[in-house]
Amino acid sequence: MTHSNSILARLQCDFETFRLDVNLQLPGQGITALFGHSGCGKTTLLRCIAGLQKADGYLSVNGDCWQDDHHEMPVHRRPLAYVFQETSLFPHLTVRRNLTYGYRRIPASQRRVQFGQAVDWLGLSHLLDRMPEKLSGGERQRVAIARALLTSPRLLLMDEPLSALDRHSKQEILPYLENLHRTLDIPVLYVSHSASEVARLADHVVMMDGGQVVAEGPLQETLARTDQPFALEEDAGVIVNAVIGEQDKHWHLCRADFPGGSLWVRDEPKLATGLPVRLQILARDVSIALAANHDQSIQNLLSARVLEIATDQIPGTSLVRLQSGDTSFLARLTSRAAHQLQLTPGMAVCLQIKTVAIVD
């Protein structure tokens, strides 16, 4: 990752409750999630990058220096867009006029996102003549994201954009965010405390606690670690990139192939042979056997090798990291079970995977 294609942030600032102190080199493309509990410093870091919060240090975005020891680019000069939890649409303007408010101020030669593109990406064509008060929460947030994109930013900051939405609205907007993930060439910093959102959207993850970075790296590698604090919680699990290799219409299943094996998952209308998918496999849905047993209800069996056994924060439980082919998995089991199976690093075992969720 070269400096000209990365986000470099070495920032420090002091508060009454904690000190923000980060040193990061992040990808200059894709979605990077800033993840952690409330109060860990995620939003503060985002505000420092935006210039809304004063911080000492250095900041550059894809080769352009925004801040160093000699100068600090003011907020209005930073080529970024910020999507907040609340949409703050202009209530007296239609959706169309909300979208064009910033778009018209960008010279045509500098527009990196065209009006029609943003409308198509966020599914807004049938909403253009409506007033904000006539929109659902999910629709308002889609308008806010499109409005941000139409300012042609070099960096898009999103501060928990789904936290104010109900479950239905979240499910409505997530496919549009996934579409942006596939089509947008603008780097995104996405703040969230939701493990499921991070698993569904992110390419890279930064885990924060107490104003500091406790783990950081590509999503798949970072989630599969046992030495970061959030791996040992209820949503511990891994993300597996796969491709649909076969559809079994009779049983309403499809086979998802990945480096090292395949998994049967529920068929869905959007799926087709050859389609890349992202799978989420939670540690609580993975068990371990010493040999494959086909006389059972669990259909997904994988040959694997034990890499690591870590003590869980929950008394009496362990988290086991395993590898099948080139793909890592996590399994949560009782420490008694790990002892009875005499699990040790390097040992060959069989993974039994009960539930697989397609998240993208």
N, C-alpha and C positions, 0 to 999 in steps of 0.2 A: 504494500500500500504506500504509494508515493505521497509526498506532502501536497502535490498539486491535485491529488484526487482523494483528499481526506479532510476531515474536520479536526483541527488541533485545538485543544482547550486545556490550558493550565491556569486555573482560576482559583482565587482565594477571597473569602470575605468572612467577617465575624458577626455573629448574632448572639443574643442573650442565651439561647437554648443550645446552639451548636455552631461549629465552625465549618463552613464549606471549604473543602480542600480537594480539588480534583486535578488529575493529570491524564488526559485522554487523547488518543488518536483513533478517530472513528472513520468508518467508510464514508466516502463522499458520494455515495449513492445508496438506494434502498432505504429501508425503514430501520432505524435504531431505536429500540425501546429503552426508556429510562424507567426502571422498575424498582419498587420497594414499598414499604409501609408508609402510611401518612406521616408527614413530618420528617422524612429521611433526607430531604433536600432536592428532590426531583424537580419540583416547580421552581425552586430558587435557582438551580443550575440553568433551567430554561430561560428564566428572566435575566440572568446574567449574560447569557448568550445573546439575548435580544437587546441588551443594553438598558433594560428597564430597571435593573438592580446594579448598583455600583460594585465592581469587583476588581481586585488587582490581578495582574498576570497577562497572559498572552492568548489570543484567539485568532485563528485563521480558518477560512472556509474555501476549500478547493484552490489553494494558492493565493487567495486575497487576504491580506492582513486586516483584521477589523479592530485589533487592539494589541498594543505592546507597551513597553516602558516609556515610549516617546509620544504616542498619540492614541486616542480612543475615538473611533468613529461614532458620531451621535446616532441616536435611535433612528431618526428619520432618514438617515443616509444608509443604513444597513439594508441590503436587498433581501429582506426576509418577509414572511407572512406568518401571523400568529393566530391560531384557532383556539379560542378559550372554551371553557366548559359551557358558558352561556353564549348564545349566538350573537346577541347585540345587533340584530338586523335593524335597518331603518324602518320603523313601523309605518311611515307615511309613504313609502316607496314600494312599488310592485317588486316581485322577484327579479324581473328583467332589469329594472332600474337599480336594484341593490347590486346585481352582478356587474353592471356597466359603470357603477360609481367609481371604482378604482381602475377598471379596464380602460376607460376613456383617457385616463391621465398617463397611461404608458404609451410612448411613441410607437407607432406601428412597427418600426424597424427593430424595436427592442422586445416585442411581445413573443415570449417563449410558449405561451399557452393561448390558443385562440378561443373566442367565445363559444363557438360550436363544439369544440373539443370538451371544454369544461361542462357544458350542458349535457353532452352525450355521456361522459364519464360518470356523472352524478345522477343521471336519469331525471333531468329537470324540464324537459321540453313541454310537458303538459302542465307545468306549474308557473310558467313565465309571467302570466297575467294575474296571478293571485297576489293578495296582500299577505304579509307575514302572519297576521292573526288567523288566517284561514288554513295555515299549515300545521301538520303534526310536529311533534318534537324532532322526530327523525328527519322530516323534510326540511325543517328550519336548519338543522345542523348540516345537511347536505348543501343547502344554499350557502351557508357560512364557509364551508370548505371550498366550494366553487368560487366564491367571491375572493377568497384568499389566493387561490391558484391564478386567477385572472389578473393579479398584480405582477405576474411573471417573476416570482421570487427565486433567488438562488438557494434558499433554504426555507423549508416549511416546518414550523414549530406547532405541535398539537398538544395541548395541556388537558389530558383526560377528557377528550371530546365526547365520550359516551357516558360519563358518570352521572349526568343530569337526566338521562333518558330511562324510561321504563324498559322492561325486558323485551316487549314487543318492538319498541322503537330501535333498541340495540340490534335485534335480529334483522330489522329492516335495513339498517345502514351498513352493517358489516360487509355484505357482498359488494357494496360500492367502494368501501375502503380496500377490499381485496382487489378490486378492479384497478384502483389507483396504484396499488402495489405492483401490479403487472405492467402498467402502461406508463407510469410517471418516471421521468428521468431527473426529478428534483429530489435531493436528499431530504429525508423526513426524520425529525427527532420527535418521538411519540411518548409522552408521559402516561404511565398507567400503574395502578396497583392491582390490576386484574391479570392473573396468570393465564387465563383463557384467551384474553385479548392479545397478550404478548405472543402466545403460542400460535395464534391464528395469523398475525400480521407481520411480526418482526423478522428481520434477517440477522440482526445483531442486537445484543442485549447488554445493558449496563445495569448492574444491581447495586443499589445504594443503601447505606445505613449510617445514620449519624453524620450526614454531610460528607461522607467518603465513599469511594467506590470499593465494594467488597468482592466483586467478580465482574468480569467483562470479557466478551468475545462473541464469536459466531453463535447463533441461537442453539443449534443442535449440540455443539460441543459444551456450551456453558450449562445448559439444562441437564446434561448427562453427568455433570460433576457431583461428587458427594461432599466436597469441602467448602461449598458456599452455603450461607445460612438458609436460603429459601428452598434449597433442594430437599430439606428434611421436613417440609410441611405437607399438608394434605394434597396439594396439587402437584407434588413431585412427579416427574415423568419425562418423557423424551418426545422429540419431534422427528419423524421419519419422512423424508422425501421419497415418493414412490410414483409408479406409473400404472394405470389400470391395464392389466394384461389380458383379462378375460371377464366376461359377464355371464353369470348363470341365471337366466331369466326364470327358470323353474323354481329355484330356491330364493330368488330375489337377493342374490349375493354377487359380489365381484371380487376378483383377485387383484390385489395391489402388490406389484413387484418392486423390490428395492435391492440394493447391493447386499447380498447375503441371504436372500430368501424372499418369501411372499406371505401375505396375510389376507384372509378372507374378511371382507367388510360388507356392511349392508349396501345394497344397490340403491342409487338415488337417480331421479330423472335427469339431473345435470351431468351424470357420469357417462363416459364413452370409452371404448377401448383406445389406448394410446394417450389418454389424458393424464397429465401430471397432477398429482394430488399431494397434500400435506396431511400426514396422519399424526394424531396425538395418542400416545400410549402411556397411561398413568401407572406409576409403580404399584399402586394398590390392586391393579387388575392383572398383574403378572405374578405367576407362581413358578416354582422351580421343582423339577423332578430329576432323579438320577438317570432315568431312561425314558424314552418316549412310550406313552401308554395311549393307544388309540381307542380303548374301551372306556370312553368318557364323553361328556357333553362338550368339553372345550375342543374346538376344532383347530385352533392355531397353535401348532407345535413347531418350535425352532431349535436346532442344535446351536449351542452357545458355549462360551468359555467364561468362567468367573475371572473378573479383573480385580475387584476390590470389594471388601466387606467393611461397612462403616456403621458405627453405633448411632442409632437414631436418637433424636431429642425425646421421643416418646419412650418411656421406660419399657424395657422388655422387647423392643423391636430393633431390627437392623435394616439397613439399606444396602442392597447388593448391586454393584455395577457389573454388567456383563457385555460381551460382544458376540454378535452373530454376523459372520462375514466382516464387512467394514462398518457395521452399524452397531451403535451402543444402545443398551437398554438398562432400565432400573427396575428392581423388584423390591417391594417392601414385604418383609415377613417377620415372624416372631424370632427373637434371638434363640429361643429354644429349638425352633425348626432348623435354623442355620446350624446349630450345634448338632442336632440329630442327623442332619445330612452330611455333617463333617465338611462343610464347604470351605475351600481354601483357594487362594488365587492360582489360576492356571487350570483348575479342574474343569472337565467337560461335563456339561449338564444339558437338560432339555428345558426350554422355556415354554410355559403354558400361558397363553395370552387370551384373556376372557373377552375383553371389550376393546375395540379400536374405534376411535372417532375420527371421521374425516373433517378436518377443520379448514381446509382450503380447496 
